[in-house]
Amino acid sequence: MEMTRGIGAVMLAALSKHFHPVLLVFIDWPDDPVFAHSGSGAITFDDATWQGVGQFGRVDLPQESTGMMATRATLTLVGIAESDIDDIETATARNRSCRILVGCVTQAGGNVLIGDPVELWSGYVDAARLRVDAEGGDLVHAVRVEIGVGPSARARASVYHSAEDQASSFSGDTAGRHLVRIEAITEAATWPET
Protein backbone atom coordinates (compact mmCIF):
# COMPACT_ATOMS: atom_id res chain seq x y z
CA MET A 1 0.00 0.00 0.00
CA GLU A 2 1.33 3.41 -0.97
CA MET A 3 0.90 6.30 1.46
CA THR A 4 0.22 9.62 -0.27
CA ARG A 5 -0.47 11.83 2.73
CA GLY A 6 3.06 13.05 3.39
CA ILE A 7 4.52 10.34 5.66
CA GLY A 8 8.17 9.89 4.75
CA ALA A 9 9.67 6.46 4.06
CA VAL A 10 11.82 6.48 7.24
CA MET A 11 8.85 7.24 9.53
CA LEU A 12 6.65 4.76 7.65
CA ALA A 13 9.24 2.02 8.25
CA ALA A 14 9.27 2.89 11.97
CA LEU A 15 5.45 2.70 12.07
CA SER A 16 5.54 -0.85 10.72
CA LYS A 17 7.54 -1.94 13.80
CA HIS A 18 7.17 -1.22 17.52
CA PHE A 19 7.44 2.57 17.73
CA HIS A 20 7.40 5.40 20.26
CA PRO A 21 5.15 8.32 19.27
CA VAL A 22 5.82 11.96 20.07
CA LEU A 23 3.59 15.00 19.66
CA LEU A 24 5.11 18.33 18.66
CA VAL A 25 3.10 21.51 19.30
CA PHE A 26 3.72 24.95 17.81
CA ILE A 27 1.75 28.00 19.00
CA ASP A 28 2.47 31.39 17.48
CA TRP A 29 2.27 32.99 20.93
CA PRO A 30 2.71 36.79 20.78
CA ASP A 31 6.37 37.81 21.10
CA ASP A 32 7.39 34.29 22.21
CA PRO A 33 6.47 31.41 19.85
CA VAL A 34 6.03 28.09 21.65
CA PHE A 35 7.77 24.94 20.38
CA ALA A 36 7.04 22.00 22.69
CA HIS A 37 6.95 18.21 22.49
CA SER A 38 5.53 15.42 24.62
CA GLY A 39 8.87 13.83 25.50
CA SER A 40 11.82 15.14 27.49
CA GLY A 41 14.85 17.13 26.44
CA ALA A 42 15.07 19.12 23.23
CA ILE A 43 14.22 18.10 19.65
CA THR A 44 15.66 20.06 16.75
CA PHE A 45 13.27 20.01 13.80
CA ASP A 46 12.19 22.45 11.09
CA ASP A 47 14.79 25.08 12.08
CA ALA A 48 13.45 25.24 15.66
CA THR A 49 14.22 23.74 19.05
CA TRP A 50 11.17 22.02 20.55
CA GLN A 51 11.36 21.72 24.36
CA GLY A 52 10.02 18.60 26.09
CA VAL A 53 7.22 19.07 28.61
CA GLY A 54 6.79 15.38 29.48
CA GLN A 55 4.05 14.74 32.04
CA PHE A 56 3.41 18.48 32.52
CA GLY A 57 1.68 18.80 29.14
CA ARG A 58 -1.51 17.35 27.77
CA VAL A 59 -3.06 17.40 24.30
CA ASP A 60 -6.74 16.53 23.85
CA LEU A 61 -7.81 16.00 20.25
CA PRO A 62 -11.39 15.27 19.24
CA GLN A 63 -12.27 11.91 17.74
CA GLU A 64 -12.08 11.86 13.96
CA SER A 65 -15.53 11.79 12.44
CA THR A 66 -17.46 13.14 9.53
CA GLY A 67 -19.96 15.92 9.89
CA MET A 68 -20.45 19.64 9.74
CA MET A 69 -19.43 20.52 13.30
CA ALA A 70 -16.02 22.11 13.72
CA THR A 71 -14.39 20.64 16.81
CA ARG A 72 -11.63 21.88 19.09
CA ALA A 73 -8.36 20.63 20.42
CA THR A 74 -7.25 21.55 23.94
CA LEU A 75 -3.67 22.02 25.12
CA THR A 76 -2.89 22.10 28.83
CA LEU A 77 0.41 22.92 30.51
CA VAL A 78 0.65 22.42 34.29
CA GLY A 79 3.26 23.94 36.60
CA ILE A 80 3.42 27.45 35.16
CA ALA A 81 5.81 29.66 37.12
CA GLU A 82 4.11 32.52 38.98
CA SER A 83 6.44 34.96 37.22
CA ASP A 84 4.92 33.96 33.84
CA ILE A 85 1.27 34.37 34.87
CA ASP A 86 1.06 38.10 34.07
CA ASP A 87 2.52 37.53 30.60
CA ILE A 88 -0.03 34.81 29.88
CA GLU A 89 -2.96 36.85 31.18
CA THR A 90 -2.09 39.94 29.16
CA ALA A 91 -1.10 38.22 25.90
CA THR A 92 -3.45 38.61 22.96
CA ALA A 93 -3.05 35.14 21.51
CA ARG A 94 -6.55 34.84 20.04
CA ASN A 95 -6.51 33.85 16.35
CA ARG A 96 -2.78 33.04 16.41
CA SER A 97 -1.84 29.90 14.49
CA CYS A 98 -1.22 26.50 16.07
CA ARG A 99 0.08 23.21 14.66
CA ILE A 100 0.22 19.76 16.21
CA LEU A 101 2.46 17.17 14.59
CA VAL A 102 3.00 13.49 15.30
CA GLY A 103 6.30 11.72 14.91
CA CYS A 104 8.34 8.76 16.08
CA VAL A 105 11.33 8.77 18.44
CA THR A 106 13.87 6.07 19.19
CA GLN A 107 12.76 5.47 22.80
CA ALA A 108 9.75 6.18 24.99
CA GLY A 109 9.76 9.84 26.09
CA GLY A 110 12.85 10.41 24.00
CA ASN A 111 13.99 13.24 21.76
CA VAL A 112 15.68 11.58 18.77
CA LEU A 113 13.31 11.71 15.80
CA ILE A 114 12.92 8.90 13.28
CA GLY A 115 12.06 10.66 10.02
CA ASP A 116 10.06 13.87 9.80
CA PRO A 117 6.89 14.39 11.86
CA VAL A 118 3.57 14.77 10.03
CA GLU A 119 0.92 17.40 10.71
CA LEU A 120 -1.93 15.96 12.74
CA TRP A 121 -3.92 19.10 13.52
CA SER A 122 -3.79 22.79 12.71
CA GLY A 123 -5.94 25.69 13.74
CA TYR A 124 -5.94 28.92 15.69
CA VAL A 125 -5.94 29.91 19.34
CA ASP A 126 -9.55 30.49 20.31
CA ALA A 127 -9.08 31.00 24.04
CA ALA A 128 -6.33 30.81 26.65
CA ARG A 129 -7.34 30.43 30.29
CA LEU A 130 -5.36 30.22 33.49
CA ARG A 131 -6.38 27.67 36.08
CA VAL A 132 -5.25 27.32 39.68
CA ASP A 133 -5.63 24.01 41.52
CA ALA A 134 -4.72 23.04 45.05
CA GLU A 135 -2.69 19.85 45.33
CA GLY A 136 -1.53 18.74 48.76
CA GLY A 137 -1.73 22.27 50.16
CA ASP A 138 0.23 23.78 47.25
CA LEU A 139 -1.19 25.95 44.49
CA VAL A 140 -0.56 24.61 41.00
CA HIS A 141 -0.91 27.00 38.07
CA ALA A 142 -1.91 25.73 34.65
CA VAL A 143 -2.78 27.28 31.31
CA ARG A 144 -5.42 25.76 29.04
CA VAL A 145 -5.41 26.76 25.37
CA GLU A 146 -8.41 25.94 23.18
CA ILE A 147 -7.61 25.50 19.51
CA GLY A 148 -10.37 26.17 16.99
CA VAL A 149 -10.33 24.85 13.44
CA GLY A 150 -11.78 25.41 10.03
CA PRO A 151 -14.09 27.97 8.57
CA SER A 152 -17.41 29.00 9.99
CA ALA A 153 -20.11 26.33 9.96
CA ARG A 154 -22.12 28.63 7.69
CA ALA A 155 -19.38 28.77 5.04
CA ARG A 156 -19.53 26.57 1.96
CA ALA A 157 -16.95 23.76 2.11
CA SER A 158 -16.32 23.84 -1.64
CA VAL A 159 -14.78 27.31 -1.27
CA TYR A 160 -12.07 25.89 0.97
CA HIS A 161 -11.41 22.48 -0.57
CA SER A 162 -12.24 20.95 -3.92
CA ALA A 163 -11.31 17.91 -6.00
CA GLU A 164 -8.88 20.10 -7.95
CA ASP A 165 -7.27 21.36 -4.74
CA GLN A 166 -6.84 17.78 -3.50
CA ALA A 167 -5.34 16.63 -6.81
CA SER A 168 -2.89 19.55 -6.89
CA SER A 169 -1.68 18.74 -3.36
CA PHE A 170 -1.59 14.95 -3.82
CA SER A 171 -0.96 13.98 -7.42
CA GLY A 172 -3.11 11.04 -8.47
CA ASP A 173 -5.35 11.23 -5.39
CA THR A 174 -8.97 10.93 -6.46
CA ALA A 175 -10.57 11.94 -3.16
CA GLY A 176 -13.27 14.47 -3.84
CA ARG A 177 -13.96 13.48 -7.45
CA HIS A 178 -17.65 13.14 -6.65
CA LEU A 179 -17.98 16.50 -4.87
CA VAL A 180 -19.42 18.35 -7.85
CA ARG A 181 -22.16 15.76 -8.36
CA ILE A 182 -22.95 15.56 -4.63
CA GLU A 183 -23.19 19.34 -4.41
CA ALA A 184 -25.66 19.40 -7.32
CA ILE A 185 -27.78 16.66 -5.71
CA THR A 186 -27.86 18.32 -2.29
CA GLU A 187 -28.77 21.71 -3.73
CA ALA A 188 -31.70 20.13 -5.61
CA ALA A 189 -32.92 18.16 -2.61
CA THR A 190 -35.39 19.61 -0.11
CA TRP A 191 -35.78 18.52 3.45
CA PRO A 192 -38.04 17.46 4.89
CA GLU A 193 -39.64 15.92 1.86
CA THR A 194 -43.12 17.27 1.20
DRENGUDREN-797584 format. One record per residue (C-alpha): z, y, x; residue in three letters. Coordinates in nm, 2 decimals. Layout:
<lumkes>
<lumke <Z Y X> ALA>,
...
</lumkes>
This chain:
<lumkes>
<lumke <0.00 0.00 0.00> MET>,
<lumke <-0.10 0.34 0.13> GLU>,
<lumke <0.15 0.63 0.09> MET>,
<lumke <-0.03 0.96 0.02> THR>,
<lumke <0.27 1.18 -0.05> ARG>,
<lumke <0.34 1.30 0.31> GLY>,
<lumke <0.57 1.03 0.45> ILE>,
<lumke <0.47 0.99 0.82> GLY>,
<lumke <0.41 0.65 0.97> ALA>,
<lumke <0.72 0.65 1.18> VAL>,
<lumke <0.95 0.72 0.89> MET>,
<lumke <0.76 0.48 0.67> LEU>,
<lumke <0.82 0.20 0.92> ALA>,
<lumke <1.20 0.29 0.93> ALA>,
<lumke <1.21 0.27 0.55> LEU>,
<lumke <1.07 -0.08 0.55> SER>,
<lumke <1.38 -0.19 0.75> LYS>,
<lumke <1.75 -0.12 0.72> HIS>,
<lumke <1.77 0.26 0.74> PHE>,
<lumke <2.03 0.54 0.74> HIS>,
<lumke <1.93 0.83 0.51> PRO>,
<lumke <2.01 1.20 0.58> VAL>,
<lumke <1.97 1.50 0.36> LEU>,
<lumke <1.87 1.83 0.51> LEU>,
<lumke <1.93 2.15 0.31> VAL>,
<lumke <1.78 2.49 0.37> PHE>,
<lumke <1.90 2.80 0.18> ILE>,
<lumke <1.75 3.14 0.25> ASP>,
<lumke <2.09 3.30 0.23> TRP>,
<lumke <2.08 3.68 0.27> PRO>,
<lumke <2.11 3.78 0.64> ASP>,
<lumke <2.22 3.43 0.74> ASP>,
<lumke <1.98 3.14 0.65> PRO>,
<lumke <2.17 2.81 0.60> VAL>,
<lumke <2.04 2.49 0.78> PHE>,
<lumke <2.27 2.20 0.70> ALA>,
<lumke <2.25 1.82 0.69> HIS>,
<lumke <2.46 1.54 0.55> SER>,
<lumke <2.55 1.38 0.89> GLY>,
<lumke <2.75 1.51 1.18> SER>,
<lumke <2.64 1.71 1.49> GLY>,
<lumke <2.32 1.91 1.51> ALA>,
<lumke <1.97 1.81 1.42> ILE>,
<lumke <1.67 2.01 1.57> THR>,
<lumke <1.38 2.00 1.33> PHE>,
<lumke <1.11 2.24 1.22> ASP>,
<lumke <1.21 2.51 1.48> ASP>,
<lumke <1.57 2.52 1.35> ALA>,
<lumke <1.90 2.37 1.42> THR>,
<lumke <2.06 2.20 1.12> TRP>,
<lumke <2.44 2.17 1.14> GLN>,
<lumke <2.61 1.86 1.00> GLY>,
<lumke <2.86 1.91 0.72> VAL>,
<lumke <2.95 1.54 0.68> GLY>,
<lumke <3.20 1.47 0.41> GLN>,
<lumke <3.25 1.85 0.34> PHE>,
<lumke <2.91 1.88 0.17> GLY>,
<lumke <2.78 1.74 -0.15> ARG>,
<lumke <2.43 1.74 -0.31> VAL>,
<lumke <2.39 1.65 -0.67> ASP>,
<lumke <2.03 1.60 -0.78> LEU>,
<lumke <1.92 1.53 -1.14> PRO>,
<lumke <1.77 1.19 -1.23> GLN>,
<lumke <1.40 1.19 -1.21> GLU>,
<lumke <1.24 1.18 -1.55> SER>,
<lumke <0.95 1.31 -1.75> THR>,
<lumke <0.99 1.59 -2.00> GLY>,
<lumke <0.97 1.96 -2.05> MET>,
<lumke <1.33 2.05 -1.94> MET>,
<lumke <1.37 2.21 -1.60> ALA>,
<lumke <1.68 2.06 -1.44> THR>,
<lumke <1.91 2.19 -1.16> ARG>,
<lumke <2.04 2.06 -0.84> ALA>,
<lumke <2.39 2.16 -0.73> THR>,
<lumke <2.51 2.20 -0.37> LEU>,
<lumke <2.88 2.21 -0.29> THR>,
<lumke <3.05 2.29 0.04> LEU>,
<lumke <3.43 2.24 0.07> VAL>,
<lumke <3.66 2.39 0.33> GLY>,
<lumke <3.52 2.75 0.34> ILE>,
<lumke <3.71 2.97 0.58> ALA>,
<lumke <3.90 3.25 0.41> GLU>,
<lumke <3.72 3.50 0.64> SER>,
<lumke <3.38 3.40 0.49> ASP>,
<lumke <3.49 3.44 0.13> ILE>,
<lumke <3.41 3.81 0.11> ASP>,
<lumke <3.06 3.75 0.25> ASP>,
<lumke <2.99 3.48 0.00> ILE>,
<lumke <3.12 3.68 -0.30> GLU>,
<lumke <2.92 3.99 -0.21> THR>,
<lumke <2.59 3.82 -0.11> ALA>,
<lumke <2.30 3.86 -0.35> THR>,
<lumke <2.15 3.51 -0.31> ALA>,
<lumke <2.00 3.48 -0.65> ARG>,
<lumke <1.63 3.38 -0.65> ASN>,
<lumke <1.64 3.30 -0.28> ARG>,
<lumke <1.45 2.99 -0.18> SER>,
<lumke <1.61 2.65 -0.12> CYS>,
<lumke <1.47 2.32 0.01> ARG>,
<lumke <1.62 1.98 0.02> ILE>,
<lumke <1.46 1.72 0.25> LEU>,
<lumke <1.53 1.35 0.30> VAL>,
<lumke <1.49 1.17 0.63> GLY>,
<lumke <1.61 0.88 0.83> CYS>,
<lumke <1.84 0.88 1.13> VAL>,
<lumke <1.92 0.61 1.39> THR>,
<lumke <2.28 0.55 1.28> GLN>,
<lumke <2.50 0.62 0.97> ALA>,
<lumke <2.61 0.98 0.98> GLY>,
<lumke <2.40 1.04 1.28> GLY>,
<lumke <2.18 1.32 1.40> ASN>,
<lumke <1.88 1.16 1.57> VAL>,
<lumke <1.58 1.17 1.33> LEU>,
<lumke <1.33 0.89 1.29> ILE>,
<lumke <1.00 1.07 1.21> GLY>,
<lumke <0.98 1.39 1.01> ASP>,
<lumke <1.19 1.44 0.69> PRO>,
<lumke <1.00 1.48 0.36> VAL>,
<lumke <1.07 1.74 0.09> GLU>,
<lumke <1.27 1.60 -0.19> LEU>,
<lumke <1.35 1.91 -0.39> TRP>,
<lumke <1.27 2.28 -0.38> SER>,
<lumke <1.37 2.57 -0.59> GLY>,
<lumke <1.57 2.89 -0.59> TYR>,
<lumke <1.93 2.99 -0.59> VAL>,
<lumke <2.03 3.05 -0.96> ASP>,
<lumke <2.40 3.10 -0.91> ALA>,
<lumke <2.67 3.08 -0.63> ALA>,
<lumke <3.03 3.04 -0.73> ARG>,
<lumke <3.35 3.02 -0.54> LEU>,
<lumke <3.61 2.77 -0.64> ARG>,
<lumke <3.97 2.73 -0.53> VAL>,
<lumke <4.15 2.40 -0.56> ASP>,
<lumke <4.51 2.30 -0.47> ALA>,
<lumke <4.53 1.98 -0.27> GLU>,
<lumke <4.88 1.87 -0.15> GLY>,
<lumke <5.02 2.23 -0.17> GLY>,
<lumke <4.73 2.38 0.02> ASP>,
<lumke <4.45 2.59 -0.12> LEU>,
<lumke <4.10 2.46 -0.06> VAL>,
<lumke <3.81 2.70 -0.09> HIS>,
<lumke <3.46 2.57 -0.19> ALA>,
<lumke <3.13 2.73 -0.28> VAL>,
<lumke <2.90 2.58 -0.54> ARG>,
<lumke <2.54 2.68 -0.54> VAL>,
<lumke <2.32 2.59 -0.84> GLU>,
<lumke <1.95 2.55 -0.76> ILE>,
<lumke <1.70 2.62 -1.04> GLY>,
<lumke <1.34 2.48 -1.03> VAL>,
<lumke <1.00 2.54 -1.18> GLY>,
<lumke <0.86 2.80 -1.41> PRO>,
<lumke <1.00 2.90 -1.74> SER>,
<lumke <1.00 2.63 -2.01> ALA>,
<lumke <0.77 2.86 -2.21> ARG>,
<lumke <0.50 2.88 -1.94> ALA>,
<lumke <0.20 2.66 -1.95> ARG>,
<lumke <0.21 2.38 -1.70> ALA>,
<lumke <-0.16 2.38 -1.63> SER>,
<lumke <-0.13 2.73 -1.48> VAL>,
<lumke <0.10 2.59 -1.21> TYR>,
<lumke <-0.06 2.25 -1.14> HIS>,
<lumke <-0.39 2.09 -1.22> SER>,
<lumke <-0.60 1.79 -1.13> ALA>,
<lumke <-0.79 2.01 -0.89> GLU>,
<lumke <-0.47 2.14 -0.73> ASP>,
<lumke <-0.35 1.78 -0.68> GLN>,
<lumke <-0.68 1.66 -0.53> ALA>,
<lumke <-0.69 1.95 -0.29> SER>,
<lumke <-0.34 1.87 -0.17> SER>,
<lumke <-0.38 1.49 -0.16> PHE>,
<lumke <-0.74 1.40 -0.10> SER>,
<lumke <-0.85 1.10 -0.31> GLY>,
<lumke <-0.54 1.12 -0.53> ASP>,
<lumke <-0.65 1.09 -0.90> THR>,
<lumke <-0.32 1.19 -1.06> ALA>,
<lumke <-0.38 1.45 -1.33> GLY>,
<lumke <-0.74 1.35 -1.40> ARG>,
<lumke <-0.66 1.31 -1.77> HIS>,
<lumke <-0.49 1.65 -1.80> LEU>,
<lumke <-0.79 1.84 -1.94> VAL>,
<lumke <-0.84 1.58 -2.22> ARG>,
<lumke <-0.46 1.56 -2.29> ILE>,
<lumke <-0.44 1.93 -2.32> GLU>,
<lumke <-0.73 1.94 -2.57> ALA>,
<lumke <-0.57 1.67 -2.78> ILE>,
<lumke <-0.23 1.83 -2.79> THR>,
<lumke <-0.37 2.17 -2.88> GLU>,
<lumke <-0.56 2.01 -3.17> ALA>,
<lumke <-0.26 1.82 -3.29> ALA>,
<lumke <-0.01 1.96 -3.54> THR>,
<lumke <0.34 1.85 -3.58> TRP>,
<lumke <0.49 1.75 -3.80> PRO>,
<lumke <0.19 1.59 -3.96> GLU>,
<lumke <0.12 1.73 -4.31> THR>,
</lumkes>
